[in-house]
Amino acid sequence: MATDKADYAISGETPLSFGEAVEKARALLQEAGYGVLSEIDVQAKLKEKLDIEREPYLILGACNPPLANQGLNVEPELGTLLPCNVVIYEQEGRTHVAAVEPGTMLSVVGNKELEPIAEQVRSDLSRVVEELARG
């Protein structure tokens, strides 16, 4: 089940392997109308830049173009908070998934017109996390 971590993330653990979770996350995001605009392999970057070994950790920058457009029409500088990050990582041999909590993120803007957009994004990302938690 998806849980909120300190009000900034929607998170859960999945029985899937890291690779399976990444592929399923991509598919679920696409089904929900989100494209992956960016991908950061944190494990590889830390190894490359700092010679640090760590378990797999991937950040997917997801964006739903119609919702992003609505938000940008309300707040042109909203792009500083986009895209919505979804992370898949291993910790002690277990695979975890987390997504940004859009209500918390957009609350910093202080514009009530963004609330319905945040609610839709939260619903979409919660569904992705919950599906991954089920396997």
C-alpha contacts under 8 A as a table, 3 or more apart, distances in Angstrom:
res1	aa1	res2	aa2	distance
1	M	12	G	6.08
1	M	13	E	7.96
1	M	129	V	7.98
1	M	130	E	5.60
1	M	133	A	6.13
1	M	134	R	7.68
2	A	10	I	5.98
2	A	11	S	5.10
2	A	12	G	4.86
2	A	126	S	6.64
2	A	129	V	6.06
2	A	130	E	5.38
2	A	133	A	7.27
3	T	9	A	7.87
3	T	10	I	5.40
3	T	11	S	5.17
3	T	12	G	6.28
4	D	7	D	5.46
4	D	8	Y	6.94
4	D	9	A	5.38
4	D	10	I	4.62
4	D	11	S	6.15
4	D	101	E	7.78
5	K	8	Y	6.03
5	K	9	A	5.13
5	K	10	I	6.46
5	K	11	S	6.88
6	A	9	A	7.00
7	D	10	I	7.93
7	D	101	E	6.78
7	D	104	T	6.63
8	Y	100	V	6.01
8	Y	101	E	4.93
8	Y	102	P	7.91
8	Y	104	T	6.00
8	Y	105	M	7.19
9	A	98	A	6.10
9	A	99	A	5.43
9	A	100	V	4.63
9	A	101	E	4.72
10	I	98	A	5.39
10	I	99	A	5.13
10	I	100	V	6.26
10	I	101	E	5.82
10	I	125	L	7.78
10	I	126	S	6.50
10	I	129	V	7.22
11	S	96	H	7.43
11	S	97	V	5.63
11	S	98	A	4.04
11	S	99	A	6.36
11	S	129	V	6.45
12	G	96	H	5.89
12	G	97	V	5.53
12	G	98	A	6.42
12	G	129	V	6.43
12	G	130	E	7.22
12	G	132	L	7.96
12	G	133	A	5.79
13	E	94	R	7.40
13	E	95	T	5.95
13	E	96	H	4.32
13	E	97	V	6.13
13	E	132	L	7.81
13	E	133	A	5.41
14	T	17	S	7.91
14	T	21	A	7.54
14	T	94	R	7.68
14	T	95	T	5.67
14	T	96	H	5.86
14	T	97	V	7.21
14	T	132	L	5.68
14	T	133	A	4.15
14	T	134	R	6.48
14	T	135	G	5.82
15	P	94	R	7.67
15	P	95	T	6.90
15	P	133	A	6.90
15	P	134	R	7.34
15	P	135	G	5.56
16	L	19	G	7.93
16	L	20	E	5.72
16	L	21	A	5.56
16	L	95	T	6.75
16	L	132	L	7.67
16	L	135	G	5.65
17	S	20	E	5.16
17	S	21	A	6.00
17	S	94	R	7.89
17	S	95	T	6.26
18	F	21	A	5.13
18	F	22	V	6.22
18	F	56	P	7.44
18	F	88	I	7.08
18	F	89	Y	6.73
18	F	90	E	6.62
18	F	95	T	5.71
19	G	22	V	5.17
19	G	23	E	6.36
20	E	23	E	5.24
20	E	24	K	6.07
21	A	24	K	5.10
21	A	25	A	5.86
21	A	88	I	7.13
21	A	95	T	7.73
21	A	132	L	6.71
22	V	25	A	5.11
22	V	26	R	6.30
22	V	88	I	6.59
23	E	26	R	5.24
23	E	27	A	6.37
24	K	27	A	5.04
24	K	28	L	6.03
24	K	132	L	7.21
25	A	28	L	5.11
25	A	29	L	6.00
25	A	128	V	6.78
25	A	132	L	7.05
26	R	29	L	5.22
26	R	30	Q	6.16
26	R	36	V	7.38
27	A	30	Q	5.11
27	A	31	E	6.18
28	L	31	E	5.02
28	L	32	A	6.27
28	L	128	V	5.88
29	L	32	A	5.09
29	L	33	G	6.40
29	L	34	Y	5.05
29	L	35	G	6.80
29	L	36	V	7.93
29	L	62	A	7.51
29	L	125	L	7.92
29	L	128	V	6.74
30	Q	33	G	5.06
30	Q	34	Y	4.96
30	Q	35	G	5.88
31	E	34	Y	7.33
32	A	124	D	6.44
33	G	64	N	5.66
34	Y	62	A	5.83
34	Y	63	C	4.97
34	Y	64	N	4.28
34	Y	65	P	7.31
35	G	62	A	5.50
35	G	63	C	5.37
35	G	64	N	6.41
36	V	39	E	7.32
36	V	60	L	6.21
36	V	61	G	5.51
36	V	62	A	4.48
36	V	63	C	6.46
37	L	60	L	7.60
37	L	61	G	5.50
37	L	62	A	5.91
37	L	63	C	6.80
37	L	83	P	7.57
38	S	59	I	7.96
38	S	60	L	5.87
38	S	61	G	4.77
38	S	62	A	7.32
39	E	58	L	7.03
39	E	59	I	5.62
39	E	60	L	4.71
39	E	61	G	6.15
40	I	45	K	7.99
40	I	58	L	5.71
40	I	59	I	5.04
40	I	60	L	6.67
41	D	44	A	5.46
41	D	45	K	6.26
41	D	56	P	7.83
41	D	57	Y	6.23
41	D	58	L	4.73
41	D	59	I	6.58
42	V	45	K	5.07
42	V	46	L	6.00
42	V	56	P	7.48
42	V	57	Y	5.41
42	V	58	L	5.83
42	V	59	I	7.32
43	Q	46	L	5.46
43	Q	47	K	6.27
43	Q	53	E	7.13
43	Q	54	R	5.80
43	Q	55	E	6.48
43	Q	56	P	5.40
43	Q	57	Y	5.55
43	Q	58	L	7.48
44	A	47	K	5.11
44	A	48	E	6.05
45	K	48	E	4.99
45	K	49	K	5.89
45	K	50	L	7.96
46	L	49	K	5.28
46	L	50	L	5.31
46	L	51	D	6.29
46	L	52	I	5.48
46	L	53	E	7.28
46	L	54	R	7.95
47	K	50	L	5.61
47	K	51	D	4.17
47	K	52	I	4.71
47	K	53	E	5.85
47	K	54	R	7.96
48	E	51	D	5.75
48	E	52	I	7.92
55	E	89	Y	7.28
55	E	90	E	5.66
55	E	91	Q	6.56
56	P	89	Y	5.46
56	P	90	E	5.52
57	Y	87	V	7.12
57	Y	88	I	5.88
57	Y	89	Y	4.15
57	Y	90	E	6.51
58	L	87	V	5.58
58	L	88	I	5.36
58	L	89	Y	6.20
59	I	85	N	6.37
59	I	86	V	5.83
59	I	87	V	4.49
59	I	88	I	6.69
60	L	85	N	5.63
60	L	86	V	5.13
60	L	87	V	6.09
61	G	83	P	5.21
61	G	84	C	5.57
61	G	85	N	4.64
61	G	86	V	6.45
62	A	83	P	5.43
62	A	84	C	5.13
62	A	85	N	6.04
62	A	86	V	7.02
63	C	68	A	6.93
63	C	82	L	7.48
63	C	83	P	5.36
63	C	84	C	6.25
64	N	67	L	5.51
64	N	68	A	5.98
65	P	68	A	4.99
65	P	69	N	5.99
66	P	69	N	5.11
66	P	70	Q	6.27
67	L	70	Q	5.06
67	L	71	G	6.21
67	L	117	I	6.51
68	A	71	G	5.11
68	A	72	L	6.07
69	N	72	L	5.07
69	N	73	N	6.10
70	Q	73	N	5.18
70	Q	74	V	6.53
70	Q	117	I	7.75
71	G	74	V	5.17
71	G	75	E	5.99
71	G	76	P	7.65
71	G	78	L	6.79
71	G	114	L	6.42
71	G	117	I	7.05
72	L	75	E	4.89
72	L	76	P	4.56
72	L	77	E	7.00
72	L	78	L	5.81
72	L	79	G	6.95
73	N	76	P	6.05
74	V	113	E	7.03
74	V	114	L	7.27
75	E	78	L	5.34
76	P	79	G	6.96
77	E	80	T	6.04
78	L	81	L	5.62
78	L	82	L	6.95
79	G	82	L	4.96
79	G	83	P	7.61
81	L	84	C	7.58
81	L	105	M	7.51
81	L	106	L	7.90
84	C	99	A	7.45
84	C	100	V	6.25
84	C	102	P	7.74
85	N	99	A	5.81
85	N	100	V	5.74
86	V	97	V	7.24
86	V	98	A	5.69
86	V	99	A	4.26
86	V	100	V	6.58
87	V	97	V	5.57
87	V	98	A	5.22
87	V	99	A	6.26
88	I	95	T	7.08
88	I	96	H	5.69
88	I	97	V	4.52
88	I	98	A	6.66
89	Y	95	T	5.70
89	Y	96	H	5.33
89	Y	97	V	6.52
90	E	93	G	5.87
90	E	94	R	5.32
90	E	95	T	4.48
90	E	96	H	6.08
91	Q	94	R	5.33
91	Q	95	T	6.53
91	Q	96	H	7.43
97	V	129	V	6.45
97	V	132	L	7.52
97	V	133	A	7.92
98	A	129	V	6.75
99	A	125	L	6.52
99	A	126	S	7.84
99	A	129	V	7.34
100	V	105	M	7.49
101	E	104	T	5.64
101	E	105	M	6.31
101	E	122	R	6.48
102	P	105	M	4.89
102	P	106	L	5.84
102	P	118	A	5.23
102	P	119	E	7.55
102	P	121	V	6.55
102	P	122	R	5.82
103	G	106	L	5.30
103	G	107	S	5.89
103	G	115	E	7.06
103	G	118	A	5.18
103	G	119	E	6.81
103	G	122	R	7.17
104	T	107	S	5.12
104	T	108	V	7.21
105	M	108	V	6.14
106	L	109	V	5.54
106	L	110	G	7.39
106	L	114	L	7.10
106	L	115	E	7.78
106	L	118	A	6.89
107	S	110	G	5.38
107	S	111	N	7.44
111	N	114	L	5.85
111	N	115	E	7.64
112	K	115	E	5.42
113	E	116	P	6.94
114	L	117	I	5.31
114	L	118	A	6.19
115	E	118	A	5.02
115	E	119	E	6.14
116	P	119	E	5.02
116	P	120	Q	6.29
117	I	120	Q	5.18
117	I	121	V	6.22
118	A	121	V	5.14
118	A	122	R	5.96
119	E	122	R	5.06
119	E	123	S	6.14
120	Q	123	S	5.11
120	Q	124	D	6.23
121	V	124	D	5.05
121	V	125	L	6.04
122	R	125	L	5.22
122	R	126	S	5.81
123	S	126	S	5.21
123	S	127	R	6.21
124	D	127	R	5.25
124	D	128	V	6.49
125	L	128	V	5.02
125	L	129	V	6.25
126	S	129	V	5.14
126	S	130	E	5.98
127	R	130	E	5.06
127	R	131	E	6.03
128	V	131	E	5.25
128	V	132	L	6.25
129	V	132	L	5.17
129	V	133	A	6.12
130	E	133	A	4.96
130	E	134	R	6.36
131	E	134	R	5.17
131	E	135	G	6.49
132	L	135	G	5.01
